Amino acid sequence: MTQRPGQASAMSEGGPWGSRDEDNGGKGEGGPRNPWNPPPRGDEPGGRGPRGPSAIDELLRRARDSFGGGLPNGPRGRALWPFIAGAVVLIWIGTTSFHRIGPQERGVVSLLGSYSKTLEPGIGITLPAPFESVTVVDIEEIRTIDLGSAGNEAEKLVLTADQNIINLGYSVRWNISDPTQYAFQIADPDATLNEVAESAMRAVIATVSLTDAMGAGRNAIESQVQERMQNILNTYRAGIRIQGVAIKQADPPDQVNDAFKEVTAAQQAAETYINQAQAYAQQLSAQSQGEAAAFDAVYEQYRLAPDVTRRRMYYETMEKVLSGVNKTIVETGNVTPYLPLPAVRANRTTTVEAQPQPRQGGGQ
């Protein structure tokens, strides 16, 4: 194999790290020299003697010198430990002992898990954690929970007083009235509130009819549910105030919804006819009362002057009867008026022809 120039001399010298003789005092023992080991001291015969510091130790020494000797493994590093520990303690106390409470918030302080005090709005000071911990609660925020179909849940079927089933969807608005009770009295306030709302709604719906639940009785139902919920939560000491209950959906179950709509339409049509009949009856009653009042007035006049009233009534009646018929007036005395008998006869003939002729019997 052909060797490049200089390759033989490098190999003869023992490789790029030097010859083995150099590392072993020229005796040819051992392998190539480790670059991380310190070079042999030359003041002893054969280069043997105590080794100096390694290259890694030298790098660490230079790093300590660049930091001013502040590493913990030096005397100057041990002198900085109290300052470092003091800074850590100050940061710990500053971040866990001072608390900013907003205008709408209250801070509930617990000492080792037990209630200690309540922080008002502003800057509050407590013992550092974990001795005291602070739970910030917003008491002005109005929270809302949706139950039933209004909350995109499954159907919430409720039984009414007339043994009908209705699908209800409603919402409850509430806020925190006592942060201490809210934080310590109930383990899961949201779940408790849902159960109380459902219980109160079922109890109230069980006392009303289906018509009231779906129509005119909604406002009364909402007020009763709100009052019942507040009483239950007060007994629990939940620290919650119910602001209002709103029924958003009140429909029959989906299986009978179409049939129920038809029944509702028929009921509305029946109510329309009943209202029309009542209006006509009231109109006739008012007309009859008016005629009776007019007759009473005429009777009073007749009682005061019977002859005059009788004659007036006779004239008025004859005026009504004779106003639509042909009249022939014959005056008494020496004057003989012209009597158009042909015209009278013609009118009589026309009247007789206008009358229907009787049917001829006989079965011919």
Secondary structure, DSSP 8 states (H G I E B T S, - for coil): ----TTHHHHHHTTSTT--HHHHTTTS--SSS--TTS----TTSGGG-S-----HHHHHHHHHHHHTTT-STTSHHHHHHHHHHHHHHHHHHHHHHHEEEE-TTEEEEEEETTEEEEEE-SEEEE---TTTEEEEEEESS--EEEEEEGGGT-S--EEE-TTS-EEEEEEEEEEEES-HHHHHHT-S-HHHHHHHHHHHHHHHHHTTS-HHHHHTTTHHHHHHHHHHHHHHHHHHHT--EEEEEEEEEEEE--GGGHHHHHHHHHHHHHHHHHHHHHHHHHHHHHHHHHHHHHHHHHHHHHHHH-HHHHHHHHHHHHHHHHHTTS-------SS------HHHHHHHHHHHHHHS------S--
